[in-house]
Amino acid sequence: MPRVAFILSPILLVMCGVAVHAQWLNYPDPRIARLPDGKPNLSAPAPRAWDGKPDLSGVWHPETLSREEMKRVLNDDTLGNLAPPGMEPETTSLYAQNIAYNNKPGEVVLTPEGQAKVRDYQTNNPRLTERCLPLGMPRAVMLSEVEKIIQAPGEIVILHELDGGMARQVYTDGRPLPTDPVPSWQGYSIGRWEGDTLIVDTIGFNGKSALDAGRHPRSEAMKITERIHRKDVGHLDVEMTFDDPQYYVKPFTVKITYLLQPDTDILEYVCNENEKDREHMGRQ
C-alpha cells in the first residue's frame, strides 16, 4: 500500500468546520422525516420526487474513519499531523487520499503514459489548491467540504462547496453526451434511471486535476460512470467506475457512501479571497 501525503488547502480560516457548519445551522428541513424528539429520522424510507423516483436532494458528506484507522489503512503514521482545525484527515474520505486503497493488487494498473504522468506530478508537484484552481470530481466531493444536490425536472445540479459552489449539471432529459466536448474541470454529464438507481455518465475532462492526493491521474480520455442510490433518508451509496485507456490498463470501480448533513447548507467559498501561499511558492 503506497504512502499518501495529506494535501493542505491554503484557506485555513474560512474552511474550518465547514463539514458541519453553514449559513442556516440547525434550520429544520421540512422535507426530512422526523423522530418523536424532532431529530431527523435518517433510516426512514428515501423521499420521492414528483416523478416517483428517489429524491437525491440534500447536503451530503462522505463517510469517514478515525485518524488512527486511516493511518493504519494507509500505513502512514504522519497523516494529518499538520492539518488545521476543520480540515483533519478524519473529515475526509479515504478515497481522497488514495482512490485505489480498497482495490486488490492488479485492479488499478497504470499504462506507461500514466506512470510518466505520476512521475511528472511528483517532480513538478502541481499545487492546484495553492493556486486556487478547482479540484473537480471526484476529489472535490471527498474532502472536508460538503456537496449539495438539487433535483429538478430534466436536470440534477450538484454544487461543490470546495470549488466555490461550482455547479456540475447532470442532464436527465434524454440528450446524448456531446461528441466533441471542450475539455472542462467538471466534464459533461447525462443521467438515466434504472429502477431507483441513477446512472450518470461523464466525459470531457480537461486532465488538469488528479483523482486523489496520491496523484492518480485523470486524462481528457477519462469517462466516469456513477451508479447513485439513495437507500434511505440518511445514506447515498455511490459506485464510480473510472475508464481511462490513456492512463489505466483497464477500468476500475470504487464504492463510497455519503451521509446526509440535515438541517444545514453549503458555505460561500471563494478561494482567492484568503489565499496566502502564492507569494511564498517561489521560495521553496
N, C-alpha and C positions, 0 to 999 in steps of 0.2 A: 504494500500500500504506500504510494508516494506521499511524502510530507507536503503539506499545503500551507502557505502563509495566509494569515488573515489580512485582507486589504482594507486599510482605514480610509474613510472619506475625509476630505478637508473640512467638512462642515460639522463642527462639534457642538455648537450651541443650539442651533435650531433643530437638530435632529434628535436631541436627547429625549428618549421616551416616546418616540413617535409611534411605536407599535401599539401603545395603549392610550395615548393622549391625543386629543384633537379639538377642533373648534367647539363642537357640541358634545362635550364629555357627559356621558350619563343621560343624554336626552332619549327617552324611551321611544323606540321604533314601533309604531302601532301595527306593523305588518308581522311582527315576531310573536309567536305563541308564548304564553307566559305560564309560569307555575303559580300556585296559590299565593306565594310570598312576593310575586311580582317580578321575580328573576326570569330571564329568558329560558324557555324550555328547549335546549339545544338538541334534544333527542326526539322532538316532535317530528311528524312527517314533513318532508320538504314542501315548501309553499309552491303553489301552481300559478303560472302566468295566465293571461287572458285566453291563450290557445290550448290550455290544458297541460302544457309542457312544464317541467320543473322551472321555477324562477330562480335563476342563479344570482340575482341581485344581492348586493351586500358588500361589506368591507371585510376583507379576508387577509389572513397572515399564515405563512406555512407552519406546519407542526415542527417543533424544535426539541432538542435534547439538552440536558445539563452540560455545563462546560467540561466537567470531568468525563462524562460519557463521550463527548465529542473528541476530547484529547485521546481517549482510549481507541475510538474507532479510527481516527485519522493518524494515530501514532505520532502525536505532536504535543509534547509536554509544554511548549511555549505558547500554545494557541491563545491568542487574545490577551496576553499579559499587558499590552499597551492600549487595549481598547478603551475608549472613553465611555462614560456612563450613557446608557441607552443604545450603545452600538456593540455590546458584548457579543461574542460568538454564539452564546446560548440564545440570542434573539434572532438567529439566522438558521436557515435550513442547512443541513449537512451538504446538500447538493450545491449550495452556493460556494462551498469550499472545494468540493470535488464532485463534479457531475457524475463520475463513474464509480463512486465509492461503493455502491451496492451491487455493481455488476461483477460477474465472475471473470477470472482471468481469460483473456481471449475474446471477450464480448465487445470491448471497446478498443479497436486497433487502428492506429493512425497510419495513413499512407506515408510514403517518403516525403511528399509535399506537406502533409500535416505535421510530421516530425520537424521539418525545417521551419514551419511557422511557429511551433512551440519554442524552438531554439531562438528564433527571432524575438519572440516575446521575452524570453529570459534574458537575452542580451540587451535589448533596447528598452525593455520594460515600459511599454506604452501605458502611461498613467492616466487612464480615462477619467477617473473621478477627480484627480487633482486639476485636470484641465476643464472640468465641469461638462464633459461630454456625456451623452446618455449611455447607459449600460444596455438597455433594450431587453427583450425577452431572450431567455428565461431568467437571467440573473437578477434583473430589476425587481422581480416579484418573489425572490427567495432570500432577501436580506432582512434587515431590521424593520424596513418600512412596509406599509400595507399596500394593497391594491383595492380598488373599488370597481365593482361590476354593476353596470346599468343595462337592464334588458328591455328592449323596445321592439315593436313590430318591425321585422326586416333587418334588424341590426342589434348587435350587442357591443357596448362600449366598455373598455377596460382602462381605467386610469391608474397609471403607475406613480405613486407618491414620490419615489426616489428620483424619477426622471422629470420632476417638476409638474406632475399631473399630466404628462404626455398621454394622449389618447390613442389607444390601439382599437381599431374598428374591425369587428368581425361581422361581415355581411351574411345574413341568413335569408336573403330574398331570392335565392336561386341563381345568382350570377356566377359565372365561372371565374377561375383565377386568371389574372392578366397573363398574356402570352409573352410580353417583353417588358417586365416591370423595371422602373427606375429603382436602383438599389436604395434601401432606406434602413433606418435603425429598427423599426418595428416590423417591417415586411408588410405583406398584403394577405389578409385572412378572409376565408369564407367558411361558413359553418352549415351543418345539416344535422338533423336529429335522427338518431336510430333508437327508437323507443324513448327512454328517458335519458339517454346519453347524447351529449352534443359532441359531434366530431368536427374539429377545426383543422383546416389545412392552411399553412402559412409558408409563403415563398418570398423571394425578392429582398433578402437581407443585404446589407452593404459590406459585411465581412469585417467591420472595424471593431467589433466587440468580441470578447471571449465568452464562453458559456459559464465559466466559473473562475474563482480566484486562482485555481491551478493552471489557468490559461489553456484549457481545452479550446481549440479554435473554432470559429464559425465562418465559413466561406460564403460567397454570393450564391453558391450552388445548393446551399442547405435548404431542405424542406423539413418543417416541423409539423407533425400531426399530433393533435391533442384529443384525448377522449375525456370529457368532463362530465362527472356525475355527482349530483347533489343527493346524497343518500338520506339526509335529514336536515333539520334546520341548521345545525352547527358544523356540518362536515361537507367538504367539497373534495372529492377524490379526482385527481388529475393524472392521467397517464400520458407521457410525452415520448414520442418516437422521433429520433434525430436521424435524418437521412442526408448525408453529405459525401457524395462519391469523390469529391476533390480532396477532402482531409481525412476521411474514415473509410476503412476497408469495407464495412458493412453497417447497416443501420443498428442503432441500439435504443433501448427503452428505459425510462425511469418512471417511478410512481411516487407522487407526492400528495399528502393530504393537507388541505388548507382548513384552518379553523375560523369560524365566523367571529368577528370582533363586534359584538352587538352594541347598539346604542352609542355609536361613535361615528367618526368621519375621517377623511384624509386631511392632511395639512396642506396649505400652500407652501411650496418649497421651491425657492429659486437659488440654484447652486452658486451663481456668480455673486449673489448678494453678500455672502460672508466668506468667500473663498480667500484663503490666506497663504496657500502653499506655493503658488506660481512664482512669486518673487524669489523663493529660495531654491527652486528646482535646478537652476543653472549652476548652483554652488556645490552640488553633490559630486 
